[in-house]
Amino acid sequence: MKRIVGIFFIVSILSLSVFGQMVTGQTATALNGMVASASPYAAEVGARVLEMGGNAVDAAVAMGFALGVVEPYASGPGGEGFLVVRLADGTTKTIDFKSTAPADLSLYTKSPSNYSTGLLSVCVPGVVDGLLTALEEWGTMSREEIISPAVKLAEEGFILSADFAGTLSDTYEKILNASGDIANVYLNEMMLYSAGDIFKNPDQAVILREIIEGGSEAFYSGTFADKLDAFFRENGGAIRKADLENYNAEIKDAVTGTYRGYGIYSVPPSVAGAQLIEGLNILEYFNLSAFEYDDPMVVSLIADALYLASIDRRNYIEDSDSVPVKGLTSKEFAKSRLPLLTLGEGLKRITNTAERNKTYVGNPLPYELGESYVDVELVGSAASLAEPAYESPSTTHYSVVDRWGNAVSVTQTLSSFFGSCVVVPETGILLNNEWANFSASGINKFEPGKNPRTIICPTIITDPDGELFMVVGSPGSSRILSMITQIIVNVIDFDMPVTAALKAPKTATYDTAGDLYIEGGYPEKTLKALEGQYGYKLVQYPGIDLFFGGANIVYRYPDGLLLGIGSYRRSGGAAGID
């Protein structure tokens, strides 16, 4: 059995195996359950839960809390996320635990993009209630069994990874100058930790123990809420204890679609499931498999399909029940977008918002309303749309499948790495900076209790027979959709082994800029064609890069064997039960 250096102590957290031997590595195969995560520590925590007889939801919740300790710069109790669960009987649901704006917005006098760090960048966190809602709804184990591994990691410490140390180094100046307790928690006597050092967070362990004892209420109404309220009042923050007490994660239906007969189950607004499905619907009209994955025509079609879907997202996706999801995910709506695409020629990237929307925005309303449709104004007017600030390559994702066929896909985030750079004193909890994801005006404008629009997109895919096929998701902010779409296309259209599909170089495009970002590894002739014939301005990276995301996947072979892949663009890990 392969072992991961530095996680030997977790064996003592949980009881002995009841189902089989655990296998670990950056990739792993097993028959009786599999997890994949950006952190080998979190992967082993999840596999230990499966080994004890817990189901996929139990394992996912344990991993979510563990990631908040071992990868706190990307997610944690002070952050937000979305979860997709597909039970063995085919029932599919999501949990929306996005962060929300506080009730009192009087302190906000500037555009949201001005609040990228500090107390006014923080929205009300949702992770704790989201994970515990999942545990209560579909889990089988106790809070103590599920959260204790995270407590032990926080109390006894863990070996700091190169990813963690590098992110600390990149954020050092911000940490030194931030308010609250972040420097005391994440610096070693004001100096940087190094890879290989032992890192502990005993204050976070205390808060986690309180959550074990009292559940969500202990976090949203207890010690943490009291300390946050006092600190924010004293230092000019907007969130109050009442905002925490009023927070509730929501169970919602998944957004569904198909791609070449495969079922796509993803997340509803205010996140990007509808955008993913729209992009795939557009691509479905083209016989991509007649080409190679790195053919400039394929690269161009993927980039342009996602470009159009992203423009529609900015015009229609918001935190509202009125979003025309049925229309946006309609095959007929996707067909209406095809006249804009010319084979052998890339779409012109228009940087002016009003001009771009006038030229490229679609109208899903006829496909939403059917015969009752009347000609109305588009949901978002071009003049009212403001662009949020640039998003960092942050966030984390994890995927889980258990021996019974239950599957969970979860993406958690603080928004930027290290979020707001605010740690409430004596809590060890790093808070998000989701406020910068609001817009100054338009449908994504901040309002009390509203959650900001983001691109996280945990997804579950079934094969044409309805059997579980793949659990997938990625960090990477605006590049998340590009990463997930290209993995799906590589596997389904180009029949790539899933490891090759993940490792293959990726591209990314923004709906707000005229550039095509591209990883190293594409043939020179492809690069020349994309610049010359197709007209893209390329932003090139020398090799595979964290900027493009870091997907963590569980893939199911037709015979039931499970393959887990921890991110190749981070130091990910997979662990399974044989």
Protein Blocks (a to p, Z undefined) as FASTA:
>chain_A
ZZdehilmmmmmpccdfkbccdedjbdcdfkbccddfblklmmmmmmmmmnopafklmmm
mmmmmmmmmmmmlgcjklccddddddfkopacdddfbdcddfblmlpmbdfklmmgcjkl
pccdfklmmmmmmmmmmmmbdfklmmmmmmmmmmnopaddfklmmmmmmmmmmmmmpgcj
llmmmpgehiacdehiacddfklmmmmmmmmmnommlmmmmmmlmmmmmmmmmnopabdf
klmmmpccdddddddddeehiacdddddfbfklmmmmmmmmmmmpcfklpcfklmklmmm
mmmmmmmmmmmmmmmgccdfkbcfklmmpmklmmmmmmmpcghiacdddfblklmmmmmo
ccfklmmnmmmpccdddfbafklpccdddddfedjddddddfkopacdddddehiahilo
pacehklpacdfklmmpcfedjlbccehiacddfbdcdddddfkopafbdcddehijmmm
mmmmmmmmmmmmnopafklmmmpccddddfkbcbdcddehiafklmmmmmmmnopacddd
fbdcfklopcddddddfkopacddddfkbccdddddZZ
